[in-house]
């Protein structure tokens, strides 16, 4: 079996050590601690990493492009219903960027004298939780595009205990054998396949299980790479859709900050103001270190000239 990269089986005992006070430890059940970890992950860790704009958690969502269809749903997994970018994909897998428009751009195509204002205007705009395409026959409305590609920040799966998921033991075709099949695993549910290796990627969302026999689960499809090789490996996790036993954040130092923030929240709930302030001071140092690791994500970038008149890379 693969290594236990700080799944909830090891996260929770570690978290119980951090507040130190027995009264604090006894105040929380495992379910309470999972709720706190989930809250800190989504309210602090994810915004912190997203703000670095280094393409963390970016997922591609392709939907078939239908020429007569101009309105598409935003991906349900998109964090805060937010898009990173939108593009068409042609039969050769080339991407054609679709520019974003403002609603004001669409309100009139002619001015007061009847002259056309940018008749070639095309792109997309957002309307609540919908993507609306605005395409001219020249620039966008073509059936040659096979898919509409949405780039978005994928929201993390909610943390659950290990025993609420199955860990992959073997894979034969589309049949995945796991170490256990929880009682609520049925063929009417959808499943997420989560990597057990840093960075704990979601390998496939909302997978359909067509049969469960003992600990063997048959899926309609298995995630594969560009060469057709399975990306699901022994040791990975099969979970109910939206769940995972492992936090989908950078393993270290992201896990350290997550635990520290959760410990501080425990102290805050307990009413230990002094302990909370000390814990948050330590979390601040961890936060600064995490940011220094996250960005720049590629350390070997060449120096960029910042102005046309700069000399040798200096302003």
N, C-alpha and C positions, 0 to 999 in steps of 0.2 A: 504493500500500500504506500502511496505517496506521503511525503512529509505533511505535517499539520501546520500550515502557514497561518497560525493565529486565527483559526476558525473560532466560532463562539465557544467551543469547548475549552479553549485556552484563553480567549479574551476575557471571559467573565471571571475566572479565578484571579487573573492578573488585576482586573479592575477592583476586585474586592480587597486586594492588598494596598491599593493606593490611598484611600481615605484614612486607613490605619485604625481609626476609632471603632471598636467593636459595636458601639451603638449605631454608627453609620452603616456598617456592614449588615447588621441585623434588620435594618429598616427596609431593605430592598430585596424583593424576590428576583429570580432570574429574568422574569418577564418585564419587571420594572427596569432593570439594567439594560435590557435590549431596547426598550423604548427610549431610554436616555441616549444610548449609543446611536440609535437611528436619528434622533432629534439633532444631536451634535454633528453628525455626519452631513445631514442635509442642510442644516441651518448655518454651519460654520465652515466645515472642511470643503464642501463642494463650491460654495461661493468664493472662498479663498483661492482655490485652484483655478476656477473659471476666470477669475479676474486677472490671472497671469497671461491670458490669451496665448497659451502655448499648445493648443489643440488637444488638451486632455479630454477624455470622455466623448470625443466626437465620433458619431456613428453615422453610417450611410443608410438611408432608407429609400429604396427604389420602388416605385409603383408604375404599373403599365401606363404609358401615355396614350390617351384616346383623343384624337384630334377634335372631336366634337365636344369634349368635356373641358370646361375651363375652371371648375371648382374642385379642389382636393382637400381632404382632411389633413390637418397637421398630425404628425406622428404622436400617438398616445403616450409614448415614452419620452417625448421631448421635455426636458426640464423647463418648467414654467411656460410651456407652449412656445418655445423660442427656437428660431431657425438660425443656423450658422451660415448657410448659403443654399441657393437653389440653382439647378442646372438641368439641361436636357442631356441624354446620352444617346448617341447615334449608333447605328449597327456596327460600327468599328470601335465602339467603346470610347469614342472621343466625347469629352464634356463640353457643352456650350453654356456658358454662364448666362443666367437670366437676371437682368438688373431689377432691383426693387424700385417700385414707383410709389409716389405719394398719392393718396386719394385725390388731392387737389389737381394732380396732373391729368386726371381723367375727366374733369368736370366740363371741359369744353375743348373741342377740336378746332374751333374757329374763333377769331377775334371779332370785335364789333364791326369791322369792315368786311367780314366774310372771308378773310384770308386764313388759310390753314396754318395752325400752330403745330409744328413738328408732326406732320402726318405719318412719319415712320415710327412714332412712339410705340414701344412695346416693352414688356417686362411682366412683373407680377406685383400684387399688393396683398396685404393681409387684411382680412375682415373677420374679426373675432378669432375663432380657431380654424379658419379656413385659409387656404392659399388660393388666390384668384389670379388666373393667367389673363393677361391683356396682350393679345398677339395680333399683329397685322398679317395679311396673307403673304407679304413679302419677307418679313423678318422672323416670324415665329410659327405661323400656322401650317405646319407640314407634318405629314404622316411618317416622314423618314426617321423621326426620333422614336426610339423604342421605349424609353422609360423617362420618367421624371425623377430626378435624384434630389432628395432632401438631406442636407447635412444638419445635424442637430446634436446638442449635448444630451446624452442619454441619462435619465435620472437613475440613481442607484437602486438596487434591489433592497428591500427591507430585510434586516438581519433576523434570522430565526436560529433555533438550536439545531445542532447537527442531526439529531434524530428525526427532524422534520424533512430531511432531504435524503437522497440516496447517493452514495459515492460509487463511481464507476469501477467495476471489477474487470469487465472484459467487454469487447465490442466485436461483433461479427455481423458485417453488413449493417442493416438498420436495427439489429437486435442489440440492446444495451443491457448487460447484466450489472446490477447494483448490489451493494452489500445488504441493503434492506429496502423494503417497499413500505413506506408509512401507510397507515390505514386509510388516509384521505387521498391516496393516489388512485385515480380511476381513469378510465378512457374518456370520460367527459371533461376532464381538466386539461388545461394547457400548461406546458412546462418550459422552463428556462434551463439552458445548459451553461454552466458557469465553470470557467477555468480555475483549477486549483493552484495555478502558478502565477506569481506576480507578472502582470498587473491585474490578475483576476478578471479577465475580460468576460463579457457575456458572449458566448460563442454562437448561440442561436436563441432567439426569443420566441415565445408562444409556439413551441413545438407541439405537434399533434401526436398523441400516443394511440395507436390502433389496437394494441393488445397488451395485456399484463398476465404473465404466467409465472407464478412463483416470484422470483426476483429478476426475471427477464422482461424487459419492456421493449416493445416494437414501436418504432417511430416512423412516421411517413417520410421523414428525411433526416439526414445527419449533416452537421455543418462540415463543409470542405473548403480547402484553399483553392487558389487559381489553377492548380494542377490536378484537382480532384481528390486530393488526399484528405482524409478525415482530420479535422482540427480538434475533435473530441478525443481525449486521451484517458487512459486508466488513471484514476485518482481524481478526475473532474467530478462535478456535482450535477445531479438532476434534481431540480427544485420546482415547486409550484410557481407559476408565472408571477414575477414580481418579488420573489423571495430568494434568499441566499444565506448560507451559513458563514460567509466570509465577506468582509467589508471590501467594497470595490474602490479602494483608494490606494495611493502609492504605499507599498508595504512598509517602507521605512524611509524617512521619519514620519510619514503620514499616520501610521498606526500609533506611534508614540503620542502624537498630538491628540488624536482621537481619544485615547485612553485618558490622557491628562484632562481634557475638556470634560469628559464624562465624570471623572472623579471630582472635579470642581463643581459640577452640577449636583452631584450627590451631597457635597458639603453645603451648597447653597440651600437645597431642599431641607437638609437637616437643621439649618439655622446657624451653622458654624461660620460666622462672618470672617473671623480671623483665618480659619483654615481655608475658606474660599478665596480670600485675597492672596494668600500664599500660593495656592494652587494656580490661580490665574496669572500670577507673576511668572511662575515657571512655564505656564502655557504660552505666555507672550514670547519668551525666549525660544521655545520650540517652534512657534509660528514663524518667527524671523528666520530660523534656520531652514524650515521647510520651504519658505519663499526663495531663499538663496539657492536651494537645490533645484527647485522647479524651474527657475528662469535665470539665465537663458537655458533652454532645453538642450541646445547644441553649443557646447563650449568652444568649438573650433571654428566658429564663423570668422570670415575675414573682416577686417575693418572696413566699414562703409563710409564713403565720403558724404558728409552731411550737408554740404553746400557746394554749389558749382565752383566757388573760388577757394575752397579749402585746399591745403597743401599737405601732402603726405598723410592724409587722414585726420589732420588737426583742423579745428575750426579757427 
